[in-house]
């Protein structure tokens, strides 16, 4: 058969195969077509579970002016790194997420138009233990006279968390808030005096009263006040809904509105609020979801 007559049929067959197998990235505004190899999406930790923070790294085709994504109903804005020639962002997987495959939908802007790409990410199920905790009875069944205070504090926290900066304020890896051993596993199901409560949403540090508590990264102090359950509490906004929290403190070293650097002392540890004794409860909140602080501390973002 004449090869010249055969080529159109071959090209058609290849085109139909590529479309059927979904190997073509979505192209917005008919910009430039790219092969799948032009996109490279990686993430850490390599095995994602419910409750885990995740560091996404993307190498995209062409020169982009911005990159953002939709991930499990959340908006994720990427930052460009010249060191790795990539774009990166911190995100998370909610504790309530079921095992399965979830799409990371990327949207990029370039001088040649808008480009979209989607990749499915596998999320596995974490195994979280159960623990029994003994605390003062008023922290399990608060007295009636404290209910108005607790309700008002819920409003204060909601307003503070909603004020997160639109841009990232952090840079580089997050460091531990205290130089002490840890306990109190994140995600554990807790029984307070025999009554079941929510999963433990943080990581506990064995910290004697007066132990310096450090900002884990740069940000703005959005809370520095006593709260009923949390005790003396500091919350640092790192931008784009990423917030770190420090509970049961004995003394504040900052005030609301202060800008802080990574490693700066923000408080001294204590045993205030719903606490079994002196320790530091450290929590990580991302766009309303509490994530495993131990995992965040292991992630190394590009420079």
Secondary structure, 3 states (H helix, E strand, C coil): CCHHHHHHHHHHHHHHHHHHHCCCCCECCCCCCCCHHHCEEEEECCCEECCCEEEEEEECCCCEEEEEEEECCEEEECEEECCCCEEEEEEECCCCCCCEEEEEEEEEEECCEEEEEEEEEEEECCCCCEEEECCCHHHCCCCHHHHHHHHHHHHHHHHHHHCCCCCCCCCCCCCCCCCCCEECCCCCEEEECCEEEEECCCEEECCCCCCEEECCCCEEEEEEEEECCCEEEEEEECCCCEEEEEEEEEEECCCCCCEECCCCEEEEEECCCCCCCCEEEEEEEECCEEECHHHHCCCCCCC
